[in-house]
Amino acid sequence: MIKVVDPARVFVNSRGGALEVTRTQSQYKAVAIGGDVTIITAVAGKRHRVMGWHLSAGLAGNTSFLFYNGASAGGLILLGVNAIAGSRDFAPITESGYFECSTNTALVVVGGTTNGLVNIFYTTYTP
C-alpha cells in the first residue's frame, strides 16, 4: 500500500541519520498593543519552528507584529509583519517553514499600534 503524506503538514528533522517527523500544530491568541504575548510556551530540549501564520489587525488602525525569542528583551526573530486596519496577513504553511526560536525558548509576539489576532502554525522538534 502506498501512503501519501502532505509535506506542508509534516516537518522532517534529520539528526545524525535519525529522522524525527512532527505534525504541524496551531495556536490562536489575541494580541494587545505593546504587550508581550506568549504564543507558544517553551519546551525543555525542543525548538519551535513557525510553518505559517494568519494575522489580523483590529479596525482601529494598522499594526506590526514583532516576533521574539522568549520575551521582547530576548532577541528579535522577525521584524514587522504588517497588517492594515481590518485586514489580514497570511503566510501559507510551507514544508520548511519561515523561522524558529532558540532551544528551550518560548515564541512571543508583541502587537504594534492596535490590537490584533495571531494564528500561528508551528512544529516542535528536537534540534
C-alpha positions in Angstrom: 0.0 0.0 0.0 1.3 3.5 -0.9 0.9 6.1 1.8 0.9 9.8 0.9 2.0 12.4 3.4 1.1 16.0 2.9 4.6 17.7 3.1 3.1 21.0 4.1 1.7 19.5 7.3 4.8 17.4 8.3 8.3 18.6 9.3 11.1 16.0 8.9 14.2 16.7 11.0 17.3 14.6 10.2 19.7 14.5 13.2 22.7 12.3 12.6 20.9 9.8 10.4 17.8 9.6 12.7 14.5 11.0 11.4 12.0 12.9 13.6 8.7 13.5 11.9 6.4 16.1 13.7 3.0 17.3 12.8 2.1 20.9 12.4 0.0 22.4 15.2 -1.7 25.7 15.6 -2.1 28.3 18.3 -4.6 31.3 18.3 -4.2 34.3 20.6 -5.4 37.9 20.9 -2.5 40.4 21.0 -2.8 43.8 22.7 -0.9 47.0 21.9 2.7 46.8 23.1 2.4 43.8 25.4 4.4 40.6 25.3 2.0 37.6 24.5 3.4 34.1 24.7 2.2 32.3 21.6 4.0 29.0 22.2 5.4 28.1 25.6 9.0 26.8 26.0 9.6 23.0 26.0 12.8 21.6 27.5 15.2 20.5 24.8 12.9 21.5 21.9 12.6 24.2 19.3 9.5 25.7 17.8 9.6 26.3 14.0 6.9 28.6 12.5 5.5 26.9 9.4 2.9 29.6 8.6 0.6 32.3 10.1 -2.6 34.2 9.8 -2.6 37.7 11.4 -5.4 40.2 11.5 -5.4 43.8 12.7 -8.2 45.5 14.6 -10.3 48.1 13.0 -8.6 51.0 14.9 -5.5 51.2 12.6 -2.6 49.5 11.0 -0.2 47.4 13.1 3.0 45.4 13.0 3.5 42.1 14.8 7.0 41.5 16.1 8.2 38.0 17.0 10.8 37.4 19.8 12.7 34.6 21.5 11.3 34.3 25.0 10.4 38.0 25.6 10.7 41.3 23.8 14.1 41.7 25.5 15.2 38.2 24.4 16.1 39.0 20.8 14.0 39.8 17.7 13.4 36.9 15.4 11.1 38.5 12.7 10.6 42.3 12.4 7.3 43.9 11.4 4.8 41.6 9.8 2.3 44.3 8.9 -1.5 44.1 8.7 -3.6 47.1 7.6 -6.7 48.1 9.7 -9.4 45.4 9.4 -7.3 43.3 7.1 -5.1 40.1 7.3 -1.6 38.9 6.5 -1.3 35.3 5.6 1.8 33.1 5.1 0.8 29.7 3.8 2.1 26.6 5.6 5.3 25.5 3.9 7.5 22.4 4.1 10.5 24.2 5.5 8.7 26.9 7.5 9.8 30.6 8.0 11.7 31.0 11.2 12.3 29.3 14.6 13.0 30.0 18.2 16.1 29.1 20.1 16.1 25.8 22.0 14.2 25.9 25.4 12.6 29.2 24.4 9.0 30.4 24.0 7.7 32.3 21.0 6.5 35.7 22.0 4.7 38.3 19.8 4.3 42.0 20.5 1.5 44.0 18.9 2.1 47.4 17.4 -0.3 50.3 17.3 -3.6 48.4 17.5 -4.9 45.1 18.9 -4.9 42.1 16.7 -5.3 38.3 16.4 -2.5 35.9 15.7 -2.9 32.3 14.4 0.5 30.5 14.2 1.1 27.2 12.6 4.2 25.5 14.1 6.0 22.3 14.9 8.1 21.5 17.9 11.2 19.4 17.3 14.5 18.2 18.9 17.4 20.2 17.4 
